[in-house]
Amino acid sequence: MFPLENRIGLYIYQSKLQFVELQYTNNEYVLTHLDEAYFDEEIDFASDKETKILNLMQSAFNEILARHEIHSSSLFISLPTEFFSVIKAPFDNTLLRQDLLLQFQWDLSVSFPHLPIGDTSIQYHELENDSIQGSRRAVVLGISHKLLKIMKNFAQKNNFQLQLVDFAHFACDCSLKLNYPKMQDGDYLSILLTDAMLSLEIIRNGKTIYIKTRQLHNAGETAALIEEELNELPNNGLSKDKLISAFVFGEFITPNFLAALEQRIGLKLYPVNPFKQITIHPSLADSKLLRERFHTFAPAAGACYRLA
């Protein structure tokens, strides 16, 4: 499944952090810890000083440390969509990596003219090459050096080895692919919702072939934006009619919300259990978080499921 080591996954956003620990024991991975802790105040990662952000993160994490004995040193962090600048760009595999990154920097600067490119790190994910694109393309993710420095300093302070800072939707998809192997065949919709952003992907045979992010001004426009994006699929060589079903990730996914959205878009929606194929430690048998809010931990768990 992935390299045989104990792993910690964190999902960090403005109001809290979520924590999972997987331990490799008796030839299998076991979910040993699952928890979350709120910050003393909501963090503005763009404008708050690094020392303030680190103090708020550490204070919340100290609450988790007080409740759990952690046995892992490898740390995998997932960050929400709004922490990234996201575009699709041509992927020229004949370029050297450094030249490719320079090209992606230019593409980001065109799409986000106010983005401080000199203070931005570039990550990219090649989209599967098929007829809908006509040429090779990649999802290009820009993230601030400040954020990466904060995550590295947090890991160092807690004696962790930081393995990965992940884009939350890709981490969620790792949770999906591991726990729902049937979706390796056919076209599926993957949706991640946060307070501020909608991220929508089409996954074909287990591979991302399309992604779109949209800003959310309020929760009431979520269904309309998703419907709008689905109606745009034919312009990208895709068909909503070929989608088998949809998987939804997010903090505020309620049965009523899912029912209303299903009726609006005409697809069956599933909140993802990121631990469906993972052995659960007996100490979590009565966990209310695991029983009622398992789906919210998909970004933290999915970061752990990444090969790094």
ZAMARGU-4260 file (C-alpha; in steps of 0.2 Angstrom, whole numbers, plus 5000, padded with zeros to 4 digits):
<rodrens>
0) 5000/5000/5000 | 5014/5012/5005 | 5031/5011/5014 | 5030/5002/5030 | 5032/5016/5043
5) 5022/5024/5056 | 5014/5040/5050 | 5005/5056/5057 | 4993/5066/5046 | 4987/5083/5049
10) 4974/5094/5041 | 4977/5112/5045 | 4965/5126/5041 | 4960/5143/5048 | 4950/5137/5064
15) 4958/5120/5069 | 4969/5106/5065 | 4964/5087/5063 | 4976/5073/5067 | 4977/5055/5063
20) 4991/5042/5067 | 4993/5026/5058 | 5005/5013/5065 | 5011/4998/5056 | 5009/4983/5067
25) 5007/4964/5064 | 5009/4966/5046 | 4995/4979/5044 | 4991/4998/5046 | 4981/5002/5061
30) 4972/5018/5065 | 4978/5021/5082 | 4973/5040/5085 | 4960/5052/5078 | 4957/5069/5086
35) 4955/5088/5082 | 4959/5104/5092 | 4953/5122/5088 | 4965/5137/5088 | 4962/5150/5102
40) 4958/5162/5088 | 4955/5159/5069 | 4972/5161/5060 | 4974/5172/5045 | 4988/5163/5036
45) 4991/5177/5024 | 4993/5192/5036 | 4996/5185/5053 | 5015/5184/5059 | 5024/5168/5058
50) 5027/5168/5077 | 5009/5170/5080 | 5003/5157/5068 | 5016/5144/5075 | 5011/5148/5093
55) 4992/5145/5089 | 4996/5129/5080 | 5007/5123/5094 | 4994/5127/5108 | 4981/5117/5098
60) 4993/5103/5095 | 4998/5102/5113 | 4980/5098/5118 | 4982/5083/5106 | 4998/5078/5114
65) 4991/5079/5131 | 4977/5066/5126 | 4988/5054/5116 | 5005/5046/5116 | 5012/5047/5099
70) 5023/5034/5091 | 5027/5042/5074 | 5040/5054/5068 | 5035/5055/5049 | 5023/5070/5047
75) 5012/5072/5032 | 5002/5089/5031 | 4987/5093/5020 | 4981/5111/5017 | 4965/5117/5010
80) 4962/5123/4993 | 4962/5142/4997 | 4980/5140/5003 | 4985/5137/4984 | 4984/5146/4968
85) 4978/5134/4955 | 4979/5134/4936 | 4980/5121/4922 | 4995/5123/4910 | 5003/5115/4896
90) 5015/5101/4901 | 5030/5100/4890 | 5039/5084/4895 | 5054/5088/4884 | 5059/5102/4896
95) 5071/5100/4910 | 5063/5101/4927 | 5070/5118/4931 | 5064/5125/4914 | 5047/5117/4917
100) 5046/5126/4934 | 5051/5142/4926 | 5037/5140/4913 | 5024/5136/4927 | 5030/5151/4936
105) 5026/5162/4921 | 5009/5154/4919 | 5005/5157/4937 | 5010/5175/4936 | 4999/5178/4920
110) 4984/5170/4929 | 4988/5179/4946 | 4996/5195/4942 | 4996/5200/4960 | 5004/5184/4966
115) 5022/5187/4973 | 5030/5174/4962 | 5047/5176/4970 | 5039/5170/4986 | 5029/5156/4979
120) 5034/5138/4978 | 5028/5128/4963 | 5020/5110/4964 | 5013/5101/4949 | 5002/5086/4945
125) 5002/5079/4927 | 4984/5076/4921 | 4981/5060/4912 | 4984/5063/4893 | 4968/5059/4883
130) 4957/5066/4869 | 4949/5079/4880 | 4965/5089/4882 | 4973/5087/4865 | 4990/5089/4873
135) 4998/5085/4889 | 4993/5097/4903 | 4997/5099/4922 | 4988/5106/4937 | 5000/5119/4944
140) 4999/5123/4962 | 5007/5139/4969 | 5010/5140/4988 | 5019/5154/4998 | 5036/5151/5005
145) 5029/5158/5021 | 5017/5144/5023 | 5030/5130/5019 | 5042/5138/5032 | 5029/5138/5045
150) 5025/5120/5042 | 5044/5115/5042 | 5046/5125/5058 | 5031/5116/5066 | 5038/5099/5062
155) 5055/5103/5068 | 5048/5110/5085 | 5039/5094/5087 | 5054/5083/5082 | 5044/5077/5066
160) 5052/5073/5049 | 5041/5083/5037 | 5038/5072/5022 | 5025/5081/5012 | 5014/5097/5012
165) 4999/5091/5001 | 4985/5099/4992 | 4969/5094/5001 | 4959/5088/4987 | 4973/5077/4980
170) 4975/5070/4998 | 4956/5067/4998 | 4957/5057/4982 | 4970/5046/4990 | 4958/5042/5004
175) 4945/5038/4990 | 4956/5027/4979 | 4962/5017/4994 | 4945/5014/5002 | 4934/5012/4986
180) 4944/5002/4974 | 4928/5000/4962 | 4931/5018/4957 | 4946/5013/4947 | 4935/5009/4933
185) 4925/5023/4924 | 4922/5041/4927 | 4918/5049/4944 | 4916/5066/4951 | 4926/5071/4966
190) 4920/5087/4976 | 4929/5096/4990 | 4920/5110/4999 | 4928/5122/5012 | 4921/5138/5019
195) 4929/5148/5005 | 4932/5136/4990 | 4924/5123/4979 | 4936/5111/4971 | 4929/5099/4958
200) 4938/5085/4949 | 4934/5071/4936 | 4943/5055/4939 | 4944/5042/4925 | 4950/5025/4929
205) 4958/5031/4945 | 4967/5046/4937 | 4963/5064/4938 | 4959/5071/4920 | 4950/5087/4925
210) 4950/5099/4939 | 4942/5116/4942 | 4942/5127/4958 | 4929/5141/4962 | 4928/5153/4976
215) 4913/5152/4987 | 4905/5168/4994 | 4892/5159/5004 | 4886/5141/5007 | 4870/5145/4998
220) 4878/5146/4981 | 4887/5129/4982 | 4874/5119/4973 | 4872/5132/4959 | 4891/5132/4956
225) 4892/5114/4955 | 4878/5113/4943 | 4886/5127/4933 | 4902/5117/4932 | 4894/5101/4927
230) 4885/5110/4913 | 4902/5116/4907 | 4909/5099/4905 | 4904/5096/4887 | 4915/5112/4883
235) 4930/5101/4890 | 4926/5085/4880 | 4917/5077/4895 | 4900/5071/4898 | 4890/5072/4915
240) 4880/5057/4908 | 4895/5046/4909 | 4898/5050/4928 | 4894/5035/4938 | 4893/5043/4955
245) 4901/5057/4965 | 4911/5058/4981 | 4910/5073/4992 | 4923/5079/5005 | 4920/5093/5017
250) 4917/5099/5035 | 4899/5103/5033 | 4892/5088/5023 | 4875/5084/5031 | 4862/5071/5025
255) 4850/5086/5021 | 4863/5095/5011 | 4868/5079/5001 | 4849/5075/4997 | 4846/5093/4991
260) 4862/5092/4980 | 4858/5075/4973 | 4841/5082/4968 | 4849/5097/4960 | 4863/5088/4950
265) 4855/5071/4947 | 4870/5061/4954 | 4871/5050/4969 | 4883/5057/4982 | 4894/5048/4994
270) 4903/5055/5009 | 4920/5046/5010 | 4925/5035/5024 | 4944/5037/5024 | 4946/5022/5036
275) 4935/5009/5027 | 4949/4998/5023 | 4960/5002/5038 | 4960/4992/5054 | 4954/5002/5069
280) 4962/5001/5085 | 4950/4995/5099 | 4953/5011/5109 | 4943/5020/5095 | 4928/5008/5096
285) 4918/5021/5104 | 4925/5037/5096 | 4911/5049/5092 | 4923/5058/5079 | 4925/5041/5070
290) 4907/5037/5071 | 4899/5054/5066 | 4912/5064/5057 | 4924/5051/5049 | 4922/5060/5032
295) 4930/5076/5038 | 4947/5067/5041 | 4949/5062/5023 | 4963/5076/5020 | 4973/5071/5035
300) 4971/5052/5032 | 4974/5054/5013 | 4990/5064/5016 | 4996/5048/5025 | 4991/5037/5011
305) 5003/5046/4999 | 5018/5038/4993 | 5032/5050/4998
</rodrens>
